[in-house]
């Protein structure tokens, strides 16, 4: 796992520095082993302008996502339950929060930052700058949000 964490950080840092002309999509493999077909993996899409910084995925540290306007990153992962550690760079407090979701094969996902009822119940007292990371399934071709797939924290 340590080797994969270093590899993910190195790949993201290197790829983000290599922006070119036109829309470029870099693919990072988050699992061990050979490359799998598109219908066997799930994708976490990182795009320019995304407010969320994904700090770690399943315990593996990721590099900062300072994407150029013509670059996006697809992190390929195996289907199943995943945990992301997310930072909101615009929040007054630079704390991170976790969100879990169940990825399905052939689906694409994005992290969105929002206020959330269960977040207010979880953190006492609720602050004006409270936020929560939410994971949404995307329409892979249009980037439109299809449905929220976040799991409530602690099963609540």
Backbone as CSV, one residue per row, in Angstrom:
resi,resn,N_x,N_y,N_z,CA_x,CA_y,CA_z,C_x,C_y,C_z
1,UNK,0.823,-1.192,0.000,0.000,0.000,0.000,0.869,1.259,0.000
2,UNK,2.010,1.248,0.730,2.911,2.386,0.785,3.450,2.702,-0.610
3,UNK,3.819,1.672,-1.370,4.335,1.859,-2.724,3.282,2.488,-3.626
4,UNK,2.030,2.019,-3.500,0.951,2.555,-4.324,0.683,4.008,-3.970
5,UNK,0.730,4.373,-2.684,0.519,5.740,-2.237,1.565,6.669,-2.846
6,UNK,2.829,6.257,-2.793,3.902,7.048,-3.382,3.696,7.180,-4.882
7,UNK,3.320,6.072,-5.546,3.100,6.079,-6.986,1.961,7.022,-7.371
8,UNK,0.835,6.989,-6.635,-0.288,7.877,-6.921,0.109,9.337,-6.775
9,UNK,0.807,9.658,-5.687,1.240,11.034,-5.461,2.176,11.480,-6.572
10,UNK,3.147,10.645,-6.917,4.098,10.966,-7.969,3.385,11.153,-9.306
11,UNK,2.488,10.244,-9.645,1.763,10.335,-10.916,0.932,11.600,-11.004
12,UNK,0.142,11.882,-9.978,-0.701,13.073,-10.015,0.131,14.337,-10.099
13,UNK,1.197,14.425,-9.322,2.052,15.607,-9.343,2.687,15.778,-10.715
14,UNK,3.206,14.702,-11.287,3.856,14.766,-12.598,2.868,15.107,-13.702
15,UNK,1.715,14.468,-13.674,0.740,14.676,-14.736,0.160,16.085,-14.715
16,UNK,-0.062,16.614,-13.536,-0.664,17.926,-13.437,0.274,19.022,-13.912
17,UNK,1.561,18.766,-13.864,2.536,19.746,-14.309,2.715,19.719,-15.826
18,UNK,2.175,18.714,-16.498,2.436,18.521,-17.924,1.234,18.879,-18.796
19,UNK,0.633,20.021,-18.571,-0.544,20.423,-19.346,-0.146,20.762,-20.780
20,UNK,-1.010,20.442,-21.724,-0.740,20.711,-23.130,-1.890,21.438,-23.778
21,UNK,-2.011,21.300,-25.080,-3.070,21.957,-25.826,-4.300,21.061,-25.901
22,UNK,-5.485,21.675,-25.933,-6.727,20.916,-26.019,-7.039,20.206,-24.714
23,UNK,-8.196,19.546,-24.655,-8.596,18.810,-23.457,-7.763,17.547,-23.323
24,UNK,-7.098,17.400,-22.188,-6.249,16.253,-21.924,-6.799,15.534,-20.698
25,UNK,-6.957,14.206,-20.798,-7.392,13.411,-19.663,-6.281,12.441,-19.309
26,UNK,-5.784,12.553,-18.074,-4.782,11.639,-17.574,-5.475,10.562,-16.757
27,UNK,-5.056,9.338,-16.928,-5.652,8.213,-16.215,-4.632,7.672,-15.226
28,UNK,-5.055,7.560,-13.957,-4.214,7.031,-12.887,-4.885,5.774,-12.356
29,UNK,-4.162,4.702,-12.318,-4.681,3.414,-11.842,-4.484,3.340,-10.327
30,UNK,-5.582,3.219,-9.560,-5.521,3.191,-8.097,-5.396,1.777,-7.542
31,UNK,-5.461,0.791,-8.359,-5.410,-0.608,-7.907,-4.128,-1.256,-8.429
32,UNK,-3.741,-2.344,-7.793,-2.563,-3.099,-8.220,-2.932,-4.026,-9.380
33,UNK,-1.941,-4.422,-10.151,-2.165,-5.389,-11.219,-2.285,-4.751,-12.581
34,UNK,-2.644,-5.578,-13.572,-2.730,-5.090,-14.951,-3.925,-4.157,-15.152
35,UNK,-3.858,-3.396,-16.228,-4.951,-2.502,-16.607,-6.193,-3.340,-16.898
36,UNK,-7.338,-2.834,-16.465,-8.612,-3.546,-16.688,-9.470,-2.776,-17.676
37,UNK,-10.419,-3.486,-18.277,-11.353,-2.856,-19.212,-12.199,-1.808,-18.499
38,UNK,-12.684,-0.835,-19.247,-13.494,0.269,-18.715,-14.721,-0.230,-17.955
39,UNK,-15.331,-1.300,-18.394,-16.541,-1.800,-17.724,-16.223,-2.623,-16.471
40,UNK,-14.951,-2.776,-16.147,-14.543,-3.495,-14.938,-14.080,-2.562,-13.829
41,UNK,-13.947,-1.269,-14.111,-13.464,-0.302,-13.129,-14.477,0.826,-12.963
42,UNK,-14.273,1.609,-11.924,-15.029,2.837,-11.689,-14.043,3.988,-11.803
43,UNK,-14.549,5.188,-12.070,-13.674,6.345,-12.253,-14.077,7.462,-11.305
44,UNK,-13.084,8.046,-10.640,-13.272,9.286,-9.902,-12.680,10.375,-10.777
45,UNK,-13.526,11.298,-11.225,-13.098,12.347,-12.152,-12.734,13.609,-11.385
46,UNK,-11.549,14.137,-11.659,-11.085,15.410,-11.117,-10.966,16.370,-12.287
47,UNK,-11.593,17.534,-12.163,-11.615,18.477,-13.275,-11.257,19.878,-12.788
48,UNK,-10.807,20.745,-13.706,-10.497,22.122,-13.321,-11.737,22.774,-12.706
49,UNK,-11.532,23.540,-11.681,-12.642,24.238,-11.044,-13.358,23.448,-9.977
50,UNK,-13.029,22.163,-9.817,-13.633,21.395,-8.726,-13.207,22.031,-7.408
51,UNK,-14.171,22.349,-6.532,-13.805,22.988,-5.270,-13.159,22.037,-4.262
52,UNK,-13.368,20.757,-4.399,-12.856,19.780,-3.437,-11.428,19.374,-3.780
53,UNK,-10.591,19.260,-2.761,-9.257,18.690,-2.900,-9.311,17.288,-2.308
54,UNK,-9.041,16.269,-3.103,-9.027,14.890,-2.621,-7.631,14.648,-2.049
55,UNK,-7.540,14.559,-0.730,-6.259,14.416,-0.047,-5.799,12.963,-0.052
56,UNK,-6.752,12.020,0.105,-6.401,10.600,0.136,-7.578,9.768,-0.360
57,UNK,-7.254,8.611,-0.920,-8.263,7.641,-1.355,-7.889,6.299,-0.747
58,UNK,-8.799,5.754,0.035,-8.579,4.453,0.683,-7.248,4.408,1.427
59,UNK,-6.904,5.528,2.070,-5.676,5.591,2.853,-4.431,5.934,2.063
60,UNK,-4.524,6.011,0.739,-3.375,6.364,-0.092,-3.379,7.875,-0.338
61,UNK,-2.300,8.543,0.053,-2.193,9.990,-0.129,-2.140,10.330,-1.615
62,UNK,-2.795,11.435,-1.979,-2.766,11.938,-3.351,-2.087,13.296,-3.354
63,UNK,-1.538,13.690,-4.478,-0.954,15.020,-4.601,-2.044,16.065,-4.766
64,UNK,-1.677,17.325,-4.627,-2.624,18.424,-4.814,-3.131,18.440,-6.250
65,UNK,-4.391,18.792,-6.419,-4.988,18.822,-7.745,-5.155,20.263,-8.221
66,UNK,-4.065,20.877,-8.633,-4.107,22.213,-9.202,-4.133,22.045,-10.719
67,UNK,-5.317,21.773,-11.230,-5.465,21.419,-12.640,-5.514,22.650,-13.537
68,UNK,-4.809,22.566,-14.647,-4.908,23.586,-15.683,-6.304,23.490,-16.304
69,UNK,-6.736,24.529,-16.986,-8.091,24.569,-17.541,-8.350,23.503,-18.600
70,UNK,-7.299,22.944,-19.196,-7.478,21.953,-20.250,-7.132,20.538,-19.798
71,UNK,-7.030,20.309,-18.479,-6.610,19.009,-17.961,-7.659,18.459,-17.004
72,UNK,-7.910,17.167,-17.113,-8.681,16.480,-16.079,-8.009,15.147,-15.815
73,UNK,-8.297,14.600,-14.626,-7.679,13.359,-14.192,-8.775,12.353,-13.895
74,UNK,-8.598,11.134,-14.372,-9.479,10.021,-14.037,-8.689,9.059,-13.168
75,UNK,-9.173,8.856,-11.939,-8.557,7.864,-11.069,-9.393,6.599,-11.196
76,UNK,-8.804,5.576,-11.801,-9.505,4.304,-11.962,-9.385,3.503,-10.675
77,UNK,-10.518,2.965,-10.202,-10.548,2.170,-8.975,-11.419,0.952,-9.214
78,UNK,-11.203,-0.057,-8.406,-12.042,-1.246,-8.502,-13.404,-0.953,-7.894
79,UNK,-14.462,-1.556,-8.406,-15.781,-1.379,-7.812,-15.772,-1.825,-6.348
80,UNK,-16.627,-1.206,-5.553,-16.725,-1.535,-4.135,-16.723,-0.280,-3.300
81,UNK,-16.598,-0.467,-1.995,-16.643,0.650,-1.047,-15.301,1.361,-1.016
82,UNK,-15.355,2.701,-1.106,-14.153,3.529,-1.082,-14.346,4.670,-0.090
83,UNK,-13.228,5.106,0.479,-13.253,6.245,1.394,-12.313,7.314,0.871
84,UNK,-12.818,8.542,0.820,-12.028,9.685,0.383,-11.840,10.631,1.559
85,UNK,-10.668,11.225,1.641,-10.430,12.294,2.597,-10.356,13.578,1.773
86,UNK,-11.207,14.545,2.134,-11.426,15.721,1.297,-11.155,16.993,2.101
87,UNK,-10.571,17.969,1.427,-10.347,19.291,2.017,-11.090,20.325,1.191
88,UNK,-11.636,21.325,1.876,-12.274,22.464,1.215,-11.302,23.638,1.325
89,UNK,-10.573,23.966,0.258,-9.562,25.020,0.344,-10.145,26.406,0.601
90,UNK,-11.456,26.571,0.439,-12.083,27.878,0.637,-12.699,28.035,2.018
91,UNK,-12.687,26.989,2.823,-13.253,27.049,4.170,-12.303,27.793,5.104
92,UNK,-12.866,28.410,6.130,-12.055,29.141,7.114,-11.086,28.204,7.821
93,UNK,-11.535,27.011,8.140,-10.704,26.015,8.806,-10.246,24.988,7.770
94,UNK,-8.955,24.719,7.733,-8.408,23.782,6.740,-8.438,22.344,7.245
95,UNK,-9.558,21.928,7.758,-9.699,20.551,8.211,-10.119,19.673,7.036
96,UNK,-9.932,18.381,7.202,-10.383,17.444,6.182,-11.575,16.669,6.717
97,UNK,-12.367,16.153,5.809,-13.505,15.317,6.163,-13.486,14.080,5.282
98,UNK,-14.076,13.029,5.791,-14.138,11.770,5.043,-15.537,11.563,4.489
99,UNK,-15.569,10.898,3.348,-16.833,10.484,2.756,-16.608,9.101,2.156
100,UNK,-17.594,8.251,2.302,-17.534,6.904,1.733,-18.637,6.759,0.690
101,UNK,-18.371,5.884,-0.265,-19.372,5.577,-1.281,-19.067,4.206,-1.853
102,UNK,-20.052,3.648,-2.515,-19.872,2.356,-3.166,-19.830,2.600,-4.670
103,UNK,-18.671,2.332,-5.247,-18.474,2.528,-6.683,-18.961,1.296,-7.435
104,UNK,-19.632,1.541,-8.537,-20.137,0.462,-9.386,-19.325,0.408,-10.670
105,UNK,-19.165,-0.781,-11.244,-18.356,-0.908,-12.462,-18.928,-0.083,-13.617
106,UNK,-18.023,0.549,-14.354,-18.417,1.324,-15.527,-19.003,2.687,-15.210
107,UNK,-19.010,3.096,-13.952,-19.603,4.382,-13.556,-18.509,5.409,-13.266
108,UNK,-18.887,6.699,-13.370,-17.977,7.810,-13.142,-18.521,8.660,-11.998
109,UNK,-17.619,9.165,-11.151,-18.013,9.893,-9.944,-17.228,11.194,-9.806
110,UNK,-17.809,12.121,-9.034,-17.156,13.402,-8.719,-17.524,13.787,-7.296
111,UNK,-16.609,14.473,-6.617,-16.871,14.975,-5.265,-17.361,16.413,-5.366
112,UNK,-18.444,16.694,-4.633,-19.048,18.023,-4.576,-19.061,18.441,-3.112
113,UNK,-18.879,19.733,-2.830,-18.940,20.230,-1.458,-20.303,20.867,-1.216
114,UNK,-20.910,20.545,-0.073,-22.244,21.075,0.224,-22.499,21.080,1.715
115,UNK,-23.525,21.814,2.120,-24.018,21.744,3.486,-24.883,20.501,3.556
116,UNK,-24.967,19.887,4.692,-25.672,18.606,4.781,-26.325,18.459,6.145
117,UNK,-27.564,18.023,6.205,-28.296,17.883,7.470,-27.563,16.963,8.439
118,UNK,-27.095,15.788,7.969,-26.427,14.878,8.894,-25.089,15.416,9.360
119,UNK,-24.504,16.338,8.579,-23.260,16.955,9.017,-23.523,17.848,10.223
120,UNK,-24.609,18.603,10.172,-24.949,19.481,11.282,-25.213,18.675,12.549
121,UNK,-25.816,17.506,12.408,-26.083,16.653,13.566,-24.797,16.043,14.118
122,UNK,-23.860,15.760,13.236,-22.610,15.102,13.626,-21.665,16.061,14.340
123,UNK,-21.548,17.276,13.862,-20.615,18.230,14.448,-21.379,19.213,15.321
124,UNK,-21.047,19.245,16.573,-21.748,20.135,17.489,-20.797,21.224,17.955
125,UNK,-21.200,22.449,18.003,-22.400,22.964,17.351,-22.139,23.205,15.863
126,UNK,-23.189,23.324,15.090,-23.053,23.568,13.659,-22.519,24.980,13.437
127,UNK,-21.475,25.097,12.626,-20.885,26.391,12.345,-21.427,26.917,11.023
128,UNK,-21.294,28.225,10.837,-21.768,28.848,9.602,-20.993,28.340,8.391
129,UNK,-19.717,27.975,8.598,-18.915,27.514,7.458,-18.864,25.990,7.374
130,UNK,-19.831,25.301,7.983,-19.863,23.838,7.937,-20.067,23.377,6.499
131,UNK,-19.365,22.338,6.131,-19.483,21.776,4.779,-19.281,20.277,4.870
132,UNK,-19.720,19.602,3.836,-19.557,18.156,3.752,-19.200,17.774,2.325
133,UNK,-18.318,16.793,2.169,-18.063,16.272,0.821,-19.155,15.267,0.469
134,UNK,-19.674,15.385,-0.717,-20.682,14.457,-1.221,-20.147,13.858,-2.512
135,UNK,-20.429,12.591,-2.740,-19.995,11.936,-3.970,-21.222,11.744,-4.851
136,UNK,-21.091,12.159,-6.103,-22.171,12.022,-7.076,-21.721,11.148,-8.234
137,UNK,-22.634,10.363,-8.729,-22.407,9.675,-9.997,-22.615,10.703,-11.094
138,UNK,-21.783,10.634,-12.133,-21.877,11.550,-13.267,-22.354,10.820,-14.508
139,UNK,-22.979,11.550,-15.389,-23.156,11.075,-16.748,-21.774,11.229,-17.374
140,UNK,-21.153,10.135,-17.751,-19.768,10.141,-18.217,-19.489,11.017,-19.412
141,UNK,-20.480,11.265,-20.257,-20.231,12.052,-21.455,-20.554,13.536,-21.277
142,UNK,-21.538,13.865,-20.438,-21.935,15.263,-20.298,-21.449,15.917,-19.002
143,UNK,-20.946,15.137,-18.065,-20.532,15.623,-16.739,-21.700,16.071,-15.869
144,UNK,-22.923,15.804,-16.281,-24.093,16.149,-15.469,-24.174,15.227,-14.264
145,UNK,-24.534,15.807,-13.103,-24.715,15.004,-11.903,-25.969,14.148,-12.060
146,UNK,-25.850,12.841,-11.812,-26.972,11.919,-11.972,-27.660,11.675,-10.629
147,UNK,-26.863,11.270,-9.617,-27.439,10.980,-8.301,-26.338,10.985,-7.260
148,UNK,-26.726,11.323,-6.031,-25.773,11.265,-4.934,-25.604,9.813,-4.494
149,UNK,-24.369,9.412,-4.218,-24.083,8.047,-3.794,-23.316,8.009,-2.470
150,UNK,-23.182,9.136,-1.787,-22.458,9.192,-0.514,-23.146,8.326,0.512
151,UNK,-22.354,7.660,1.339,-22.888,6.920,2.468,-22.883,7.824,3.679
152,UNK,-23.924,7.815,4.503,-23.917,8.650,5.718,-22.771,8.238,6.635
153,UNK,-22.182,9.192,7.353,-21.090,8.847,8.259,-21.605,7.952,9.391
154,UNK,-20.796,6.996,9.771,-21.119,6.086,10.881,-22.466,5.408,10.712
155,UNK,-22.897,5.199,9.473,-24.144,4.479,9.208,-25.384,5.227,9.641
156,UNK,-25.290,6.538,9.955,-26.472,7.291,10.390,-27.232,7.873,9.229
